[in-house]
């Protein structure tokens, strides 16, 4: 009984640490995400085509993350990998703020910041799942998502206040981001979570996870629409200042603090098939709004509708945790989860690295409507992919592979490498 109490106290302590780490990581995410497009436009004079090309180095860490995390898992558990990611995020943020006088260094520090940002994507889900009860994975990940959104609120509030007091000081923004990343790293470093767990497999590829890989590619599309071209519509076509972008982030994050835990419960209640299918349809509607709002509506109503679409897209990002809960339910082996999420990040970034180049070309030659029409068509295709999602019945689970079965799977095309 005493050992159970000690274990309970440890888990509660680790949950607090994960919450605090997620809070401060949310703050640095809010700072950089709400200012990055304005920074590129104001400080470096980027146009839509240049912005699209920058996505190659920015998303390259996500493309190689399968191998990076696989190598790190040889020696480190997820909490230590998360701490290392925050160090990279802090260094990259400092570089963006103070050491980017020209395009070469801008690309370098964007890569370093992005590397830390993407490593976290691969390990935050598994850390949250280790803290979740069976059948309540969505709730736990939703709670962590709410903490992240609270951090985003703090970050964008600092951006907004700074712009009002001293103007658009990107050096101050990114120093503050580096400090927040360092604090997040400290809390990740203190985690005892998973200390006794067996190591994860370093590289995993299974045919049974095919739908997970497909919806990971779909998430790469959604991410680019929101992070790059959704914001670029506001910044380049409507001259929306950084203070307003920060305010929109603030509104989306504030709604997320309330809605992310609720959406986590919705995932547990309705299941991943319904939630992810609905998400793709909503994304299609948002794409149509980005494409045609200014053609259909007169000013200033077009911009108000675009603001609403931007905030809605931000809030719906919470549903991405359904990918992680789906993977846990279909995993043939719990040790598959972290490397499979890493592979999912690599897949979504194979889309994220190439789609912006095509999108930037379409924007420059045919207009921004074609970018969002393409994205809307891909979202509709994703709807039919999500309809194929199937999970085991509650309590049934999937049997762990025997050593012989695992060996046969590893020898074939669908096993772990």
VEXDREN-2710 file (C-alpha; in Angstrom, 1 decimal):
% VEXDREN-2710
k/r/px/py/pz
1/UNK/0.0/0.0/0.0
2/UNK/2.8/2.4/0.8
3/UNK/4.4/1.8/-2.6
4/UNK/1.1/2.5/-4.3
5/UNK/0.8/5.8/-2.4
6/UNK/4.4/6.7/-3.4
7/UNK/3.6/5.8/-7.0
8/UNK/0.5/8.0/-6.9
9/UNK/2.4/10.9/-5.4
10/UNK/5.1/10.5/-8.1
11/UNK/2.5/10.5/-10.9
12/UNK/0.8/13.5/-9.5
13/UNK/4.1/15.3/-9.2
14/UNK/5.1/14.4/-12.7
15/UNK/1.7/15.5/-14.0
16/UNK/2.3/18.9/-12.4
17/UNK/5.7/19.1/-14.0
18/UNK/4.3/18.1/-17.4
19/UNK/1.6/20.8/-17.0
20/UNK/4.2/23.5/-16.2
21/UNK/6.5/22.4/-19.0
22/UNK/3.6/22.4/-21.4
23/UNK/2.6/25.8/-20.2
24/UNK/6.0/27.4/-20.8
25/UNK/6.4/25.6/-24.1
26/UNK/2.9/27.0/-25.1
27/UNK/4.2/30.5/-24.2
28/UNK/7.2/30.2/-26.6
29/UNK/5.0/28.7/-29.3
30/UNK/2.6/31.6/-28.9
31/UNK/5.4/34.2/-29.1
32/UNK/7.0/32.8/-32.2
33/UNK/3.9/31.7/-34.1
34/UNK/2.1/35.1/-33.6
35/UNK/5.1/37.1/-34.8
36/UNK/7.0/35.0/-37.3
37/UNK/5.1/35.9/-40.5
38/UNK/5.2/39.6/-39.6
39/UNK/8.9/39.3/-38.8
40/UNK/9.7/37.8/-42.2
41/UNK/7.6/40.5/-43.9
42/UNK/8.9/43.5/-41.9
43/UNK/12.5/42.6/-41.1
44/UNK/13.4/40.5/-44.2
45/UNK/11.0/41.7/-46.9
46/UNK/9.6/38.3/-47.8
47/UNK/6.9/37.8/-50.4
48/UNK/4.5/34.8/-50.7
49/UNK/7.0/32.9/-52.9
50/UNK/9.9/33.5/-50.5
51/UNK/7.7/32.5/-47.6
52/UNK/6.8/29.3/-49.3
53/UNK/10.5/28.4/-49.9
54/UNK/11.4/29.1/-46.3
55/UNK/9.2/26.2/-45.4
56/UNK/11.8/23.8/-46.8
57/UNK/14.4/24.4/-44.0
58/UNK/11.7/25.2/-41.5
59/UNK/10.0/21.8/-42.0
60/UNK/13.1/19.8/-42.8
61/UNK/13.5/18.9/-39.0
62/UNK/10.1/17.4/-39.1
63/UNK/10.9/15.4/-42.2
64/UNK/14.0/13.9/-40.6
65/UNK/12.5/13.5/-37.1
66/UNK/11.9/9.8/-37.5
67/UNK/15.6/9.2/-37.7
68/UNK/16.5/11.9/-35.1
69/UNK/14.2/10.6/-32.4
70/UNK/15.1/7.0/-33.3
71/UNK/18.8/7.8/-32.6
72/UNK/17.9/9.7/-29.4
73/UNK/15.8/6.8/-28.1
74/UNK/18.9/4.6/-28.1
75/UNK/20.1/6.4/-25.0
76/UNK/17.4/8.7/-23.7
77/UNK/13.8/8.3/-22.5
78/UNK/11.1/10.7/-23.7
79/UNK/11.4/13.2/-20.9
80/UNK/15.1/13.7/-21.5
81/UNK/14.4/14.1/-25.2
82/UNK/11.8/16.7/-24.4
83/UNK/14.4/18.7/-22.3
84/UNK/16.9/18.5/-25.2
85/UNK/14.2/19.8/-27.6
86/UNK/13.7/22.8/-25.4
87/UNK/17.4/23.6/-25.4
88/UNK/17.3/23.7/-29.2
89/UNK/14.2/25.8/-29.2
90/UNK/15.8/28.3/-26.8
91/UNK/19.0/28.6/-29.0
92/UNK/17.0/29.0/-32.2
93/UNK/14.8/31.7/-30.6
94/UNK/17.8/33.6/-29.5
95/UNK/19.3/33.3/-32.9
96/UNK/16.2/34.6/-34.6
97/UNK/16.1/37.6/-32.3
98/UNK/19.7/38.6/-32.3
99/UNK/21.8/36.8/-34.9
100/UNK/19.8/36.9/-38.2
101/UNK/21.1/39.9/-40.2
102/UNK/20.8/38.1/-43.5
103/UNK/19.0/35.1/-45.1
104/UNK/21.7/32.5/-44.5
105/UNK/21.6/32.9/-40.7
106/UNK/17.9/33.3/-40.8
107/UNK/17.6/29.9/-42.3
108/UNK/20.1/28.4/-39.8
109/UNK/18.3/29.6/-36.7
110/UNK/14.9/28.8/-38.2
111/UNK/16.1/25.2/-38.6
112/UNK/17.5/25.0/-35.0
113/UNK/14.3/26.4/-33.5
114/UNK/12.2/24.2/-35.7
115/UNK/14.2/21.1/-34.7
116/UNK/13.3/21.6/-31.1
117/UNK/9.7/22.3/-31.9
118/UNK/9.4/19.1/-33.9
119/UNK/11.1/16.9/-31.5
120/UNK/8.5/17.9/-28.9
121/UNK/5.8/16.8/-31.3
122/UNK/7.1/13.3/-31.2
123/UNK/7.4/12.9/-27.5
124/UNK/4.7/15.1/-25.9
125/UNK/1.9/12.7/-26.9
126/UNK/3.6/9.6/-25.4
127/UNK/4.3/11.5/-22.2
128/UNK/0.7/12.4/-21.9
129/UNK/-0.5/8.9/-22.6
130/UNK/1.8/7.6/-19.7
131/UNK/-0.2/9.9/-17.4
132/UNK/-3.6/8.8/-18.7
133/UNK/-6.1/6.2/-17.5
134/UNK/-7.4/3.6/-20.0
135/UNK/-10.3/5.0/-21.8
136/UNK/-9.6/8.6/-20.8
137/UNK/-6.6/9.3/-23.0
138/UNK/-8.4/12.1/-24.8
139/UNK/-9.3/13.8/-21.6
140/UNK/-5.6/13.8/-20.4
141/UNK/-4.3/15.0/-23.7
142/UNK/-7.0/17.6/-23.7
143/UNK/-5.9/18.8/-20.3
144/UNK/-2.4/19.2/-21.5
145/UNK/-3.7/21.0/-24.5
146/UNK/-5.5/23.4/-22.3
147/UNK/-2.3/24.1/-20.4
148/UNK/-0.5/24.7/-23.7
149/UNK/-3.2/27.2/-24.7
150/UNK/-2.9/29.0/-21.4
151/UNK/0.8/29.3/-22.1
152/UNK/0.0/30.7/-25.6
153/UNK/-2.3/33.3/-23.9
154/UNK/0.6/34.3/-21.7
155/UNK/3.0/34.5/-24.7
156/UNK/0.8/36.5/-27.0
157/UNK/-0.3/38.7/-24.2
158/UNK/3.4/39.6/-23.7
159/UNK/3.7/40.2/-27.5
160/UNK/0.6/42.4/-27.5
161/UNK/1.8/44.4/-24.5
162/UNK/5.3/44.9/-25.9
163/UNK/3.9/46.2/-29.2
164/UNK/1.8/48.7/-27.4
165/UNK/4.7/49.9/-25.1
166/UNK/7.8/49.8/-27.4
167/UNK/6.5/48.7/-30.8
168/UNK/7.4/45.6/-32.9
169/UNK/10.6/44.6/-31.1
170/UNK/11.3/41.1/-32.4
171/UNK/14.6/40.9/-30.4
172/UNK/12.6/41.3/-27.2
173/UNK/10.0/38.8/-28.4
174/UNK/12.5/36.1/-29.1
175/UNK/14.6/36.6/-26.0
176/UNK/11.4/36.1/-24.0
177/UNK/10.7/33.0/-26.1
178/UNK/14.2/31.6/-25.3
179/UNK/13.6/32.1/-21.5
180/UNK/10.3/30.3/-21.6
181/UNK/11.8/27.4/-23.5
182/UNK/14.6/27.1/-21.0
183/UNK/12.1/27.0/-18.1
184/UNK/10.1/24.3/-20.0
185/UNK/13.3/22.3/-20.4
186/UNK/13.9/22.5/-16.7
187/UNK/10.6/20.9/-15.8
188/UNK/11.0/18.2/-18.5
189/UNK/14.4/17.4/-17.0
190/UNK/12.9/16.8/-13.6
191/UNK/10.4/14.2/-14.8
192/UNK/10.7/10.7/-13.4
193/UNK/8.0/9.5/-15.7
194/UNK/8.8/6.2/-17.6
195/UNK/12.1/5.8/-15.7
196/UNK/11.5/2.0/-15.4
197/UNK/9.9/1.5/-18.8
198/UNK/11.6/-0.7/-21.4
199/UNK/13.1/1.3/-24.2
200/UNK/11.0/2.1/-27.2
201/UNK/11.8/0.5/-30.5
202/UNK/14.1/2.8/-32.4
203/UNK/12.4/2.5/-35.9
204/UNK/9.0/1.1/-36.6
205/UNK/7.0/0.6/-39.8
206/UNK/3.9/-1.6/-39.8
207/UNK/1.2/-2.0/-42.4
208/UNK/-1.3/-2.1/-39.6
209/UNK/-0.7/1.6/-38.9
210/UNK/-1.4/2.6/-42.5
211/UNK/-4.5/4.8/-41.6
212/UNK/-2.4/6.6/-39.0
213/UNK/0.2/7.4/-41.6
214/UNK/-2.4/8.7/-44.0
215/UNK/-4.0/11.0/-41.4
216/UNK/-0.5/12.2/-40.5
217/UNK/-0.1/13.4/-44.1
218/UNK/-3.5/15.1/-43.9
219/UNK/-2.4/16.9/-40.7
220/UNK/0.6/18.3/-42.7
221/UNK/-1.9/19.9/-45.1
222/UNK/-4.0/21.4/-42.3
223/UNK/-0.9/22.7/-40.5
224/UNK/0.4/24.6/-43.5
225/UNK/-2.9/26.2/-44.2
226/UNK/-3.1/27.6/-40.7
227/UNK/0.5/28.4/-39.9
228/UNK/1.6/29.7/-43.3
229/UNK/-1.0/30.7/-45.8
230/UNK/-4.0/31.4/-43.5
231/UNK/-1.8/33.9/-41.7
232/UNK/-0.4/35.2/-44.9
233/UNK/-3.8/36.1/-46.2
234/UNK/-4.2/38.4/-43.2
235/UNK/-0.7/39.8/-43.3
236/UNK/-0.1/40.3/-47.0
237/UNK/-3.6/40.9/-48.4
238/UNK/-5.1/42.9/-45.5
239/UNK/-2.0/44.4/-43.9
240/UNK/-3.0/43.0/-40.5
241/UNK/-0.4/44.1/-37.9
242/UNK/1.4/41.9/-35.5
243/UNK/-0.6/43.2/-32.5
244/UNK/-3.8/42.0/-34.2
245/UNK/-2.3/38.6/-35.1
246/UNK/-1.3/38.3/-31.4
247/UNK/-4.8/39.2/-30.3
248/UNK/-6.3/36.5/-32.6
249/UNK/-3.9/34.0/-31.1
250/UNK/-5.0/35.2/-27.7
251/UNK/-8.7/34.7/-28.5
252/UNK/-8.0/31.2/-30.0
253/UNK/-5.9/30.2/-27.0
254/UNK/-8.4/31.5/-24.5
255/UNK/-11.1/29.5/-26.2
256/UNK/-8.7/26.5/-26.2
257/UNK/-8.2/26.6/-22.5
258/UNK/-11.9/26.0/-22.1
259/UNK/-12.5/23.8/-25.1
260/UNK/-9.5/21.6/-25.4
261/UNK/-10.3/19.5/-22.3
262/UNK/-13.9/19.3/-23.6
263/UNK/-12.8/18.3/-27.0
264/UNK/-10.6/15.6/-25.4
265/UNK/-13.8/14.3/-23.7
266/UNK/-15.6/14.4/-27.1
267/UNK/-12.8/12.2/-28.6
268/UNK/-13.3/9.6/-25.8
269/UNK/-17.0/9.8/-26.2
270/UNK/-17.6/9.8/-30.0
271/UNK/-14.4/8.1/-31.1
272/UNK/-11.6/9.1/-33.4
273/UNK/-13.4/8.1/-36.6
274/UNK/-16.3/10.6/-36.1
275/UNK/-14.0/13.4/-34.7
276/UNK/-11.4/13.3/-37.4
277/UNK/-13.9/12.9/-40.2
278/UNK/-15.8/16.0/-38.9
279/UNK/-12.5/17.9/-38.6
280/UNK/-11.7/17.3/-42.3
281/UNK/-15.1/18.7/-43.3
282/UNK/-14.7/21.8/-41.1
283/UNK/-11.2/22.3/-42.6
284/UNK/-12.7/22.3/-46.1
285/UNK/-15.2/25.0/-45.0
286/UNK/-12.4/27.1/-43.6
287/UNK/-10.4/26.8/-46.8
288/UNK/-13.4/28.1/-48.8
289/UNK/-13.7/31.0/-46.4
290/UNK/-10.0/31.9/-46.9
291/UNK/-10.4/31.6/-50.6
292/UNK/-13.6/33.6/-51.3
293/UNK/-14.5/35.7/-48.3
294/UNK/-13.2/38.9/-49.9
295/UNK/-14.9/38.1/-53.2
296/UNK/-18.3/37.5/-51.6
297/UNK/-18.3/40.0/-48.7
298/UNK/-17.7/43.7/-48.6
299/UNK/-15.2/45.3/-46.3
300/UNK/-14.9/45.2/-43.3
301/UNK/-17.1/42.1/-43.1
302/UNK/-14.8/40.0/-45.2
303/UNK/-11.9/40.6/-42.7
304/UNK/-14.2/39.8/-39.8
305/UNK/-15.1/36.5/-41.3
306/UNK/-11.5/35.8/-42.0
307/UNK/-10.7/36.5/-38.4
308/UNK/-13.4/34.1/-37.3
309/UNK/-12.0/31.4/-39.7
310/UNK/-8.5/31.9/-38.3
311/UNK/-9.7/31.5/-34.7
312/UNK/-11.8/28.5/-35.5
313/UNK/-8.9/26.8/-37.3
314/UNK/-6.7/27.5/-34.2
315/UNK/-9.3/25.9/-31.9
316/UNK/-9.8/22.9/-34.1
317/UNK/-6.1/22.1/-33.9
318/UNK/-7.0/20.5/-30.5
319/UNK/-8.4/17.6/-32.4
320/UNK/-5.0/16.5/-33.5
321/UNK/-4.7/14.6/-30.3
322/UNK/-7.2/12.1/-31.8
323/UNK/-4.3/10.8/-33.9
324/UNK/-2.4/9.9/-30.8
325/UNK/-5.3/8.3/-29.0
326/UNK/-6.1/6.3/-32.1
327/UNK/-2.6/5.1/-32.4
328/UNK/-2.6/3.9/-28.7
329/UNK/-5.8/1.9/-29.4
330/UNK/-4.4/0.1/-32.4
331/UNK/-0.8/-0.3/-31.3
332/UNK/0.4/-3.9/-31.5
333/UNK/3.0/-3.0/-28.9
334/UNK/3.2/0.0/-26.5
335/UNK/6.9/0.4/-27.4
336/UNK/5.7/1.2/-31.0
337/UNK/4.0/4.5/-29.9
338/UNK/6.9/7.0/-29.7
339/UNK/8.7/5.9/-32.9
340/UNK/5.4/5.6/-34.8
341/UNK/4.4/9.1/-33.8
342/UNK/7.9/10.2/-35.0
343/UNK/7.3/8.5/-38.3
344/UNK/3.9/10.3/-38.5
345/UNK/5.6/13.6/-37.9
346/UNK/8.1/12.8/-40.8
347/UNK/5.2/11.9/-43.1
348/UNK/3.2/15.0/-42.3
349/UNK/6.3/17.1/-43.0
350/UNK/7.0/15.4/-46.3
351/UNK/3.7/17.2/-47.3
352/UNK/4.6/20.3/-45.3
353/UNK/7.9/20.7/-47.1
354/UNK/6.6/20.4/-50.7
355/UNK/3.0/21.8/-50.5
356/UNK/4.1/25.4/-49.6
357/UNK/6.4/25.6/-52.7
358/UNK/3.5/24.6/-55.0
359/UNK/1.1/26.8/-53.0
360/UNK/3.4/29.8/-53.2
361/UNK/3.7/29.3/-57.0
362/UNK/0.0/29.1/-57.4
363/UNK/-0.5/32.2/-55.2
364/UNK/1.9/34.3/-57.3
365/UNK/0.7/33.1/-60.7
366/UNK/-3.0/32.5/-60.3
367/UNK/-4.1/34.1/-56.9
368/UNK/-4.5/32.9/-53.4
369/UNK/-7.9/31.3/-54.1
370/UNK/-6.2/28.4/-55.9
371/UNK/-4.1/27.6/-52.8
372/UNK/-7.2/27.1/-50.7
373/UNK/-9.2/25.4/-53.4
374/UNK/-6.4/22.8/-53.6
375/UNK/-6.3/22.5/-49.8
376/UNK/-10.1/22.1/-49.7
377/UNK/-10.0/19.3/-52.2
378/UNK/-7.3/17.5/-50.2
379/UNK/-9.4/17.9/-47.1
380/UNK/-12.4/16.4/-48.8
381/UNK/-10.2/13.4/-49.8
382/UNK/-9.1/13.2/-46.2
383/UNK/-12.7/12.8/-45.1
384/UNK/-13.0/9.5/-47.0
385/UNK/-9.7/8.3/-45.5
386/UNK/-10.9/9.1/-41.9
387/UNK/-14.1/7.1/-42.6
388/UNK/-11.9/4.0/-42.8
389/UNK/-10.7/4.4/-39.2
390/UNK/-11.5/1.4/-37.0
391/UNK/-10.5/0.8/-33.4
392/UNK/-10.8/-2.3/-31.2
393/UNK/-13.8/-2.6/-28.9
394/UNK/-13.4/-1.1/-25.5
395/UNK/-11.5/-3.6/-23.3
396/UNK/-10.7/-5.9/-26.1
397/UNK/-7.4/-4.4/-27.0
398/UNK/-4.9/-5.8/-29.5
399/UNK/-2.7/-8.7/-28.5
400/UNK/0.9/-8.0/-28.1
401/UNK/3.0/-9.8/-30.7
402/UNK/4.9/-12.9/-29.6
403/UNK/8.6/-12.9/-30.3
404/UNK/8.1/-15.2/-33.2
405/UNK/5.4/-13.0/-34.7
406/UNK/7.5/-9.9/-34.1
407/UNK/10.3/-11.5/-35.9
408/UNK/8.2/-12.4/-38.9
409/UNK/6.8/-8.9/-39.0
410/UNK/10.3/-7.4/-38.8
411/UNK/11.3/-9.6/-41.7
412/UNK/8.4/-8.4/-43.9
413/UNK/7.5/-5.0/-45.2
414/UNK/5.2/-4.2/-42.3
415/UNK/7.4/-4.8/-39.3
416/UNK/9.7/-2.7/-37.1
417/UNK/13.0/-1.8/-38.5
END
